[in-house]
Amino acid sequence: QQKKVPFIFPMWQYNGNSRPVAATLPYMTGAPLNEYAYNAANQLEKICSKDVSEPNILQHCTSIEYDKNGSPIKITEIKISK
């Protein structure tokens, strides 16, 4: 017999420009699951997440750099470990 597991939706927080700044799962006591950072042009600059699947990884970030025309030119993955 299978147990039914309820699907959990994240709770989203937005900045004044209607861009997401944090996603939180209700059962995680309010700790952000994902955090989003934007540059002065309101372009996504960094996404950081708490990686609960890997016990030695505290945070996993993706950083995006743009050229003077606003086109993405470099994407960097960063893992911060214990």
All heavy atoms as an XYZ file, in Angstrom:
651
protein
N       0.843     -1.181      0.000
C       0.000      0.000      0.000
C       0.890      1.247      0.000
O       1.811      1.353      0.796
C      -0.903     -0.006      1.229
C      -1.870      1.140      1.233
C      -2.772      1.063      2.466
O      -2.529      0.298      3.382
N      -3.806      1.857      2.467
N       0.605      2.166     -0.903
C       1.390      3.388     -1.005
C       0.792      4.489     -0.147
O      -0.414      4.619     -0.038
C       1.419      3.878     -2.458
C       2.326      3.079     -3.344
C       2.378      3.701     -4.725
O       1.363      4.143     -5.236
N       3.557      3.736     -5.306
N       1.699      5.259      0.461
C       1.254      6.436      1.207
C       1.244      7.624      0.265
O       2.150      7.774     -0.548
C       2.192      6.731      2.377
C       2.110      5.739      3.487
C       3.000      6.177      4.638
C       2.898      5.210      5.785
N       3.715      5.634      6.915
N       0.255      8.452      0.400
C       0.195      9.658     -0.423
C       0.951     10.769      0.293
O       0.698     11.052      1.450
C      -1.251     10.088     -0.674
C      -1.983      9.162     -1.599
C      -3.360      9.690     -1.927
C      -4.050      8.758     -2.906
N      -5.375      9.233     -3.238
N       1.904     11.370     -0.418
C       2.692     12.465      0.137
C       2.184     13.758     -0.497
O       2.151     13.870     -1.719
C       4.196     12.281     -0.164
C       5.001     13.453      0.345
C       4.685     10.975      0.437
N       1.787     14.729      0.304
C       1.277     15.974     -0.280
C       2.383     16.737     -0.991
O       3.522     16.771     -0.535
C       0.749     16.762      0.929
C       1.502     16.201      2.079
C       1.792     14.760      1.752
N       2.057     17.343     -2.108
C       3.019     18.160     -2.841
C       3.123     19.508     -2.142
O       2.112     20.137     -1.863
C       2.568     18.335     -4.290
C       3.596     19.013     -5.142
C       4.698     18.320     -5.600
C       3.475     20.352     -5.468
C       5.661     18.935     -6.378
C       4.433     20.976     -6.249
C       5.530     20.265     -6.709
N       4.337     19.928     -1.824
C       4.561     21.177     -1.095
C       4.936     22.272     -2.089
O       5.869     22.111     -2.865
C       5.698     21.030     -0.059
C       5.434     19.856      0.865
C       5.903     22.319      0.699
C       4.460     20.089      1.963
N       4.211     23.371     -2.068
C       4.517     24.513     -2.924
C       5.363     25.515     -2.159
O       5.098     25.782     -0.991
C       3.224     25.203     -3.394
C       2.414     24.370     -4.332
C       1.331     23.639     -3.867
C       2.736     24.297     -5.680
C       0.586     22.863     -4.739
C       1.998     23.528     -6.545
C       0.916     22.807     -6.070
N       6.374     26.096     -2.796
C       7.169     27.114     -2.092
C       6.378     28.406     -1.919
O       5.471     28.703     -2.693
C       8.366     27.334     -3.021
C       7.931     26.868     -4.356
C       6.872     25.833     -4.136
N       6.725     29.133     -0.877
C       6.161     30.467     -0.654
C       7.166     31.458     -1.224
O       8.352     31.401     -0.898
C       5.935     30.711      0.841
C       4.925     29.766      1.443
S       4.555     30.098      3.181
C       6.151     29.900      3.939
N       6.710     32.359     -2.083
C       7.590     33.291     -2.792
C       7.531     34.678     -2.181
O       6.474     35.122     -1.743
C       7.179     33.380     -4.255
C       7.471     32.126     -5.015
C       6.633     31.060     -5.177
C       8.679     31.792     -5.676
N       7.261     30.095     -5.904
C       8.502     30.507     -6.226
C       9.886     32.455     -5.859
C       9.503     29.880     -6.958
C      10.869     31.814     -6.591
C      10.677     30.550     -7.126
N       8.679     35.362     -2.157
C       8.754     36.773     -1.766
C       9.283     37.530     -2.976
O      10.181     37.059     -3.668
C       9.700     36.965     -0.589
C       9.237     36.283      0.667
C      10.305     36.356      1.754
O      11.327     37.025      1.603
N      10.083     35.653      2.844
N       8.715     38.716     -3.227
C       9.083     39.500     -4.405
C       9.588     40.878     -3.998
O       9.206     41.404     -2.965
C       7.863     39.671     -5.327
C       7.353     38.353     -5.872
C       6.376     37.632     -5.195
C       7.857     37.829     -7.047
C       5.924     36.419     -5.686
C       7.406     36.622     -7.549
C       6.432     35.925     -6.863
O       5.997     34.731     -7.354
N      10.438     41.480     -4.869
C      10.893     42.840     -4.612
C       9.901     43.819     -5.238
O       8.874     43.417     -5.783
C      12.328     43.055     -5.125
C      12.456     42.975     -6.639
O      11.478     42.991     -7.383
N      13.683     42.890     -7.121
N      10.201     45.115     -5.188
C       9.307     46.141     -5.708
C       9.100     46.075     -7.208
O       8.143     46.640     -7.740
N       9.966     45.386     -7.925
C       9.848     45.254     -9.379
C       9.227     43.922     -9.776
O       9.374     43.482    -10.906
C      11.228     45.384    -10.032
C      11.805     46.761     -9.842
O      11.099     47.758     -9.980
N      13.077     46.847     -9.507
N       8.558     43.271     -8.840
C       7.890     41.984     -9.060
C       8.835     40.863     -9.462
O       8.461     39.933    -10.152
C       6.771     42.124    -10.105
O       5.815     43.036     -9.672
N      10.088     40.965     -9.038
C      11.067     39.901     -9.269
C      11.155     39.064     -8.003
O      11.134     39.598     -6.891
C      12.445     40.485     -9.578
C      12.482     41.394    -10.758
C      12.648     40.612    -12.004
N      12.916     41.516    -13.117
C      12.998     41.116    -14.347
N      12.850     39.858    -14.636
N      13.218     41.962    -15.310
N      11.283     37.735     -8.133
C      11.403     36.918     -6.918
C      12.732     37.175     -6.213
O      13.762     37.317     -6.858
C      11.336     35.482     -7.446
C      11.704     35.568     -8.882
C      11.310     36.940     -9.348
N      12.676     37.277     -4.892
C      13.903     37.441     -4.104
C      14.154     36.246     -3.192
O      15.277     36.015     -2.779
C      13.906     38.749     -3.268
C      14.000     39.960     -4.168
C      12.716     38.840     -2.363
N      13.107     35.466     -2.892
C      13.296     34.277     -2.060
C      12.140     33.308     -2.259
O      11.005     33.714     -2.470
C      13.403     34.647     -0.583
N      12.469     32.022     -2.193
C      11.473     30.956     -2.192
C      11.718     30.124     -0.944
O      12.842     29.720     -0.684
C      11.610     30.089     -3.440
N      10.658     29.908     -0.171
C      10.773     29.194      1.092
C       9.779     28.045      1.113
O       8.630     28.217      0.715
C      10.461     30.141      2.271
O      11.285     31.287      2.167
C      10.695     29.476      3.603
N      10.227     26.883      1.563
C       9.290     25.782      1.751
C       8.733     25.858      3.166
O       9.484     26.057      4.119
C       9.984     24.437      1.526
C      10.350     24.138      0.078
C      11.067     22.810     -0.017
C       9.123     24.138     -0.806
N       7.425     25.703      3.321
C       6.794     25.871      4.645
C       7.378     24.977      5.728
O       7.528     25.393      6.859
C       5.333     25.515      4.386
C       5.139     25.692      2.928
C       6.457     25.413      2.284
N       7.748     23.745      5.391
C       8.230     22.826      6.423
C       9.677     23.078      6.814
O      10.208     22.414      7.686
C       8.049     21.366      5.992
C       8.899     20.939      4.816
C      10.208     20.513      4.996
C       8.389     20.969      3.525
C      10.981     20.129      3.930
C       9.166     20.580      2.451
C      10.454     20.165      2.656
O      11.220     19.788      1.596
N      10.339     24.049      6.186
C      11.746     24.322      6.495
C      11.898     25.482      7.484
O      12.887     26.174      7.493
C      12.531     24.613      5.218
C      12.667     23.403      4.321
S      13.656     23.730      2.873
C      15.286     23.852      3.566
N      10.899     25.713      8.282
C      10.902     26.738      9.328
C      11.308     28.114      8.820
O      11.981     28.875      9.504
C      11.797     26.340     10.525
O      13.163     26.280     10.089
C      11.385     25.027     11.125
N      10.931     28.423      7.602
C      11.175     29.764      7.087
C      12.552     30.012      6.523
O      12.851     31.101      6.079
N      13.445     29.020      6.542
C      14.778     29.211      5.953
C      14.644     29.267      4.439
O      13.941     28.455      3.854
C      15.696     28.069      6.356
N      15.283     30.235      3.784
C      15.138     30.349      2.330
C      15.688     29.116      1.611
O      16.759     28.616      1.946
C      15.969     31.577      1.969
C      16.163     32.308      3.232
C      16.103     31.294      4.334
N      14.925     28.637      0.652
C      15.376     27.542     -0.187
C      16.217     28.111     -1.327
O      17.288     27.631     -1.624
C      14.154     26.801     -0.740
C      14.431     25.594     -1.608
C      15.113     24.512     -0.800
C      13.118     25.064     -2.180
N      15.722     29.164     -1.944
C      16.450     29.883     -2.992
C      16.419     31.370     -2.674
O      15.411     31.876     -2.193
C      15.806     29.685     -4.369
C      15.933     28.273     -4.866
O      16.903     27.603     -4.592
N      14.933     27.819     -5.604
N      17.518     32.052     -2.972
C      17.577     33.506     -2.849
C      18.075     34.063     -4.175
O      18.972     33.492     -4.789
C      18.501     33.926     -1.713
C      17.961     33.528     -0.353
C      18.895     33.918      0.783
O      20.106     33.706      0.665
O      18.381     34.435      1.782
N      17.491     35.171     -4.611
C      17.790     35.769     -5.906
C      18.308     37.188     -5.702
O      17.765     37.933     -4.883
C      16.532     35.816     -6.774
C      15.873     34.460     -6.939
C      14.992     33.964     -5.988
C      16.162     33.673     -8.039
C      14.402     32.724     -6.131
C      15.577     32.421     -8.195
C      14.699     31.959     -7.236
O      14.120     30.718     -7.379
N      19.362     37.582     -6.441
C      19.922     38.933     -6.354
C      19.934     39.535     -7.757
O      20.168     38.837     -8.750
C      21.329     38.895     -5.775
N      19.688     40.844     -7.819
C      19.598     41.562     -9.092
C      20.569     42.731     -9.113
O      20.882     43.301     -8.080
C      18.166     42.068     -9.310
C      17.162     40.943     -9.309
C      16.553     40.533     -8.132
C      16.864     40.265    -10.479
C      15.661     39.478     -8.118
C      15.971     39.207    -10.482
C      15.368     38.821     -9.299
O      14.498     37.765     -9.290
N      21.021     43.104    -10.312
C      21.905     44.264    -10.451
C      21.065     45.535    -10.618
O      19.835     45.490    -10.551
C      22.901     44.065    -11.606
C      22.218     43.902    -12.953
O      21.056     44.263    -13.148
N      22.944     43.347    -13.911
N      21.718     46.673    -10.849
C      21.022     47.960    -10.958
C      20.062     47.990    -12.148
O      19.071     48.724    -12.129
C      22.036     49.092    -11.076
N      20.321     47.183    -13.173
C      19.449     47.123    -14.349
C      18.319     46.103    -14.159
O      17.592     45.793    -15.098
C      20.262     46.775    -15.594
N      18.158     45.594    -12.928
C      17.122     44.630    -12.578
C      17.277     43.305    -13.330
O      16.306     42.635    -13.631
C      15.727     45.222    -12.787
C      14.710     44.592    -11.861
O      15.057     44.117    -10.787
N      13.463     44.579    -12.267
N      18.521     42.948    -13.648
C      18.817     41.659    -14.266
C      19.244     40.685    -13.180
O      19.922     41.069    -12.233
C      19.954     41.790    -15.281
C      19.609     42.642    -16.474
C      20.846     42.914    -17.306
O      21.845     43.398    -16.781
N      20.772     42.612    -18.585
N      18.850     39.431    -13.333
C      19.229     38.413    -12.370
C      20.744     38.277    -12.343
O      21.378     38.055    -13.369
C      18.586     37.070    -12.750
C      18.822     35.920    -11.797
C      18.247     36.226    -10.414
C      18.208     34.657    -12.361
N      21.330     38.460    -11.165
C      22.778     38.447    -11.024
C      23.280     37.194    -10.298
O      24.358     36.700    -10.567
C      23.197     39.700    -10.260
C      24.631     40.070    -10.390
C      24.892     41.455     -9.810
O      24.435     41.735     -8.683
O      25.551     42.241    -10.496
N      22.460     36.692     -9.355
C      22.894     35.534     -8.571
C      21.681     34.781     -8.036
O      20.704     35.388     -7.615
C      23.764     35.984     -7.411
C      24.399     34.836     -6.643
C      25.142     35.333     -5.422
C      26.601     35.511     -5.743
N      27.397     35.816     -4.551
N      21.770     33.458     -8.085
C      20.783     32.578     -7.454
C      21.557     31.706     -6.478
O      22.545     31.080     -6.854
C      20.088     31.654     -8.471
C      19.394     32.452     -9.563
C      19.084     30.733     -7.763
C      18.903     31.590    -10.716
N      21.133     31.684     -5.223
C      21.768     30.829     -4.221
C      20.710     29.909     -3.628
O      19.588     30.335     -3.367
C      22.410     31.644     -3.116
S      23.903     32.507     -3.652
N      21.081     28.659     -3.426
C      20.149     27.713     -2.834
C      20.834     26.926     -1.734
O      22.039     26.702     -1.764
C      19.603     26.759     -3.901
O      20.647     26.001     -4.460
N      20.041     26.542     -0.766
C      20.514     25.643      0.277
C      20.355     24.243     -0.282
O      19.276     23.858     -0.697
C      19.673     25.781      1.546
C      19.498     27.193      2.034
C      20.741     27.703      2.698
C      20.463     29.049      3.321
N      21.509     29.985      3.234
N      21.421     23.489     -0.336
C      21.369     22.155     -0.914
C      21.146     21.141      0.194
O      22.068     20.789      0.917
C      22.659     21.862     -1.675
C      22.509     20.698     -2.626
O      21.609     19.858     -2.389
O      23.271     20.626     -3.592
N      19.908     20.687      0.336
C      19.592     19.746      1.411
C      19.913     18.313      1.017
O      19.933     17.429      1.850
C      18.106     19.869      1.832
C      17.848     21.209      2.470
C      17.179     19.633      0.658
N      20.203     18.059     -0.266
C      20.483     16.689     -0.706
C      21.934     16.287     -0.467
O      22.242     15.111     -0.388
C      20.141     16.541     -2.193
O      20.987     17.365     -2.969
N      22.831     17.255     -0.381
C      24.245     16.958     -0.139
C      24.621     17.473      1.246
O      24.671     18.673      1.465
C      25.121     17.641     -1.194
C      24.901     17.126     -2.607
C      25.832     17.809     -3.595
O      27.054     17.607     -3.476
O      25.341     18.532     -4.457
N      24.904     16.580      2.204
C      25.127     17.008      3.589
C      26.348     17.907      3.792
O      26.381     18.683      4.734
C      25.285     15.692      4.350
C      25.577     14.662      3.329
C      24.999     15.138      2.036
N      27.362     17.830      2.934
C      28.556     18.649      3.124
C      28.487     19.995      2.408
O      29.371     20.819      2.567
C      29.799     17.895      2.643
C      30.083     16.689      3.521
O      29.801     16.712      4.710
N      30.597     15.642      2.925
N      27.474     20.218      1.604
C      27.342     21.471      0.866
C      26.366     22.388      1.611
O      25.226     22.026      1.851
C      26.835     21.220     -0.577
C      27.757     20.256     -1.320
C      26.668     22.527     -1.338
C      29.175     20.752     -1.516
N      26.839     23.563      1.976
C      25.984     24.524      2.670
C      25.160     25.353      1.688
O      23.994     25.623      1.921
C      26.830     25.475      3.516
C      27.536     24.866      4.712
C      28.399     25.913      5.388
C      26.531     24.304      5.686
N      25.790     25.759      0.591
C      25.106     26.632     -0.344
C      25.638     26.409     -1.756
O      26.825     26.159     -1.954
C      25.316     28.088      0.072
C      24.350     29.048     -0.548
C      24.490     30.429      0.070
O      25.598     30.952      0.163
N      23.396     31.008      0.496
N      24.743     26.512     -2.727
C      25.101     26.343     -4.130
C      24.622     27.604     -4.839
O      23.443     27.937     -4.790
C      24.417     25.097     -4.693
C      24.723     24.855     -6.128
N      23.823     24.294     -6.983
C      25.827     25.093     -6.871
C      24.353     24.192     -8.187
N      25.565     24.674     -8.132
N      25.542     28.338     -5.478
C      25.188     29.599     -6.123
C      25.514     29.566     -7.612
O      26.474     28.931     -8.029
C      25.937     30.778     -5.490
S      25.471     31.100     -3.790
N      24.713     30.277     -8.379
C      24.964     30.525     -9.795
C      25.068     32.025     -9.959
O      24.150     32.756     -9.591
C      23.824     29.971    -10.669
O      23.687     28.581    -10.424
C      24.106     30.200    -12.141
N      26.187     32.487    -10.492
C      26.430     33.911    -10.687
C      26.425     34.204    -12.194
O      27.010     33.445    -12.973
C      27.769     34.282    -10.070
O      28.058     35.632    -10.268
N      25.782     35.295    -12.601
C      25.684     35.663    -14.011
C      26.281     37.055    -14.211
O      25.915     37.984    -13.503
C      24.219     35.666    -14.484
C      23.556     34.322    -14.172
C      24.120     35.987    -15.974
C      22.053     34.343    -14.272
N      27.213     37.164    -15.153
C      27.808     38.460    -15.495
C      27.313     38.876    -16.870
O      27.132     38.044    -17.759
C      29.330     38.368    -15.500
C      29.918     38.111    -14.133
C      31.436     37.981    -14.165
O      32.074     38.591    -15.039
O      31.967     37.248    -13.311
N      27.104     40.193    -17.043
C      26.564     40.739    -18.285
C      27.566     41.684    -18.932
O      28.367     42.314    -18.247
C      25.260     41.502    -17.996
C      24.180     40.623    -17.408
C      24.064     40.457    -16.029
C      23.283     39.955    -18.221
C      23.079     39.658    -15.490
C      22.288     39.151    -17.690
C      22.195     39.007    -16.321
O      21.222     38.204    -15.782
N      27.481     41.827    -20.258
C      28.304     42.823    -20.937
C      27.601     44.177    -20.890
O      26.517     44.297    -20.308
C      28.647     42.395    -22.376
C      27.438     42.320    -23.292
O      26.335     42.795    -22.918
O      27.584     41.781    -24.409
N      28.192     45.207    -21.506
C      27.624     46.570    -21.440
C      26.271     46.676    -22.136
O      25.511     47.605    -21.875
C      28.605     47.585    -22.020
C      28.899     47.374    -23.487
C      29.884     48.384    -24.011
C      30.158     48.088    -25.488
N      31.076     49.015    -26.066
N      25.950     45.710    -23.018
C      24.657     45.721    -23.703
C      23.581     44.935    -22.953
O      22.450     44.851    -23.403
C      24.812     45.143    -25.122
C      25.741     45.980    -25.959
O      25.699     47.206    -25.936
N      26.615     45.314    -26.704
N      23.955     44.340    -21.838
C      22.991     43.595    -21.032
C      22.853     42.137    -21.418
O      21.948     41.456    -20.949
N      23.753     41.642    -22.251
C      23.723     40.228    -22.633
C      24.563     39.412    -21.660
O      25.653     39.840    -21.287
C      24.282     40.046    -24.047
O      23.499     40.751    -24.977
N      24.072     38.238    -21.252
C      24.873     37.411    -20.344
C      26.127     36.907    -21.043
O      26.064     36.449    -22.179
C      23.937     36.256    -19.983
C      22.851     36.269    -20.994
C      22.782     37.628    -21.569
N      27.282     37.056    -20.371
C      28.541     36.636    -20.984
C      29.265     35.564    -20.167
O      30.110     34.867    -20.688
C      29.495     37.838    -21.213
C      29.748     38.584    -19.906
C      28.969     38.745    -22.289
C      30.834     39.620    -19.976
N      28.929     35.437    -18.875
C      29.617     34.447    -18.047
C      28.688     33.945    -16.957
O      28.073     34.736    -16.250
C      30.862     35.086    -17.425
C      31.715     34.133    -16.637
C      32.957     34.839    -16.096
C      33.821     33.903    -15.297
N      34.987     34.587    -14.737
N      28.605     32.630    -16.838
C      27.816     32.000    -15.772
C      28.778     31.156    -14.951
O      29.498     30.328    -15.493
C      26.678     31.141    -16.348
C      25.717     32.029    -17.148
C      25.949     30.414    -15.229
C      24.636     31.272    -17.870
N      28.808     31.394    -13.636
C      29.726     30.710    -12.741
C      28.946     29.947    -11.691
O      28.028     30.490    -11.076
C      30.663     31.721    -12.049
O      31.266     32.540    -13.030
C      31.726     31.020    -11.233
N      29.313     28.678    -11.480
C      28.721     27.853    -10.431
C      29.662     27.836     -9.232
O      30.859     27.616     -9.395
C      28.506     26.423    -10.923
C      27.560     26.296    -12.087
C      26.110     26.462    -11.702
O      25.738     26.093    -10.568
O      25.347     26.985    -12.521
N      29.121     28.069     -8.043
C      29.918     28.092     -6.822
C      29.249     27.202     -5.791
O      28.053     27.353     -5.534
C      30.019     29.528     -6.248
C      30.555     30.493     -7.296
C      30.860     29.555     -4.987
C      30.274     31.938     -6.983
N      30.006     26.283     -5.199
C      29.482     25.472     -4.093
C      30.276     25.822     -2.841
O      31.490     25.770     -2.845
C      29.602     23.987     -4.391
C      28.567     23.487     -5.373
C      28.536     21.988     -5.415
C      27.440     21.529     -6.358
N      27.285     20.082     -6.320
N      29.571     26.188     -1.813
C      30.186     26.527     -0.533
C      29.961     25.343      0.398
O      28.822     24.965      0.659
C      29.571     27.817      0.057
C      29.746     28.971     -0.938
C      30.196     28.137      1.406
C      28.917     30.188     -0.617
N      31.051     24.737      0.865
C      30.914     23.541      1.686
C      31.274     23.827      3.138
O      31.816     24.863      3.466
C      31.785     22.418      1.135
O      33.130     22.825      1.113
N      30.987     22.845      3.980
C      31.275     22.961      5.418
C      32.757     22.906      5.658
O      33.500     22.302      4.966
C      30.596     21.836      6.194
C      29.110     21.963      6.242
C      28.536     20.834      7.069
C      27.017     20.929      7.082
N      26.389     19.868      7.810
